[in-house]
Amino acid sequence: MPDIPVQSPGRRVAALLAGLLLALPLSVGLAPSAQAHNTLISSSPEDGATLDAPPEEVVLTFNADVLEGGNGIVVTGPDGADYADGEVVVDGSEASVALAPLTVPGEYTIDYRIVSADGHPLSDTLSFTLDESAVPEPSPSPSEAEEPGEEETPPPASVEEEAATDVRSLAGPFAPVLGVLAAIGGIAVIAIIVIRLRRRPGSGD
Ligand SMILES: [Cu+2]
């Protein structure tokens, strides 16, 4: 009796299972990179950062490439103006945009929408704060501006200082006289001492 190759229902099921078992690891292994959205890894400025110097660009770094086209980054200042200057530049997994000079201190928001490597759009909002020290010439406010006429005047001379000044001015003209008197006094003292020494008993006088 010739052996006719007839697949039994049991063999078909076995083949199907074998095929599924082979395909399963492949699909599991490919799924994450093929279907997941991009993830923002880092940004410059960092989300929530307070900056002492105005940034010149915003750079968003993702875990996977950003697709060209359909990308947008809007940087809104405290005054409501959009400071993003020019088109979004995509370089691999980085999306960046230049900034106009930031002259207003306060909170800025970064709204971005990029196209993930899987073709899906990804959007989120970050923020950073520009410190007042980062702005070279803060806009003068009436409360902070110094009044022009309010210059420091030298404090009035105290009574003691005035008295001392008077003494010095008075002593000035008489200084030579005082010097002469002192000299005469000194000579007188010496003379008296000499005279007393000569008159000392037993000195041979
Ligand atoms: Cu996706």
Residues whose N, C-alpha, C, O or C-beta is under 5 A from the ligand:
A	BS01	CU	Q35 A36 H37 D118 H120
